[in-house]
Amino acid sequence: MTGESNLDKILKSMGPVLHDGEYVFCVVDDPMRISPDDIIMLFKEEEGVTIIVEKSIADRSGLLYSAVFSWISLTVHSSLEAVGLTAAFSRALAEEGISCNVVAGYHHDHIFVPLNDSDRAIMALNRLAKG
């Protein structure tokens, strides 16, 4: 199943959803010490393995992190080859002074914003969707 590649259609139907919870980025030497069911994202980098987990799991596991984030998912199924989506929503968030960290899954894009900016981020994304 191929996702939508027309940027106008994607933006109008992106449907941002704020997940409950607090999320953190951590670097781990051994990702197997965390249950795969608890890992939101895992990415291997030269410097180590980055994982995104709920803050409570990081705290319980003694993992270090530098900031706490909210997780927003765009419910539209956008193509991995769509052009301009990340630029459009990151620009809308930047105009509001909100940083974002983006993870693209096969079906959806996921945006991690500072915890205290989540409501403003949802409002900015909804404004972008309305054009």
C-alpha positions, 0 to 999 in steps of 0.5 A: 500500500503506497502512501499519499505523495501530493503535498497539498492532500497530505497537509490537509489530511495530516490529522496530528494526534498528541499521544499521552505520556512523556518521552525521552531520547537515550543512548544505550550500549545494549538495547536488549536491556530494555524490552522491545515492547517499551521502545518507541524507536531504535536507531543505530548511530556511530556513537551508539544506539539511540532509543526513544522510550517513555520517561518512566521507563528511562527513569526505572532503567537508570538511563540518562536523557537531556530533555522531555518531549511530547509525541505527536503523530500525523495520522495521514499515510504519507509516502516515504518519497513525498516531497516537502512534508517535513519542511512544511511542518518544521517551518510551521513549528519553527515560526512558533519557536518550537523545536521538533525531532522527526521520526518517519515510519512506513505509514506515518510521521512522528514529531517529538516536541518539548513537553511544554510546547505540545499544545502550541505545536498541535495548534500550529499543525492544525493551522497548517492543515487548514491552509 
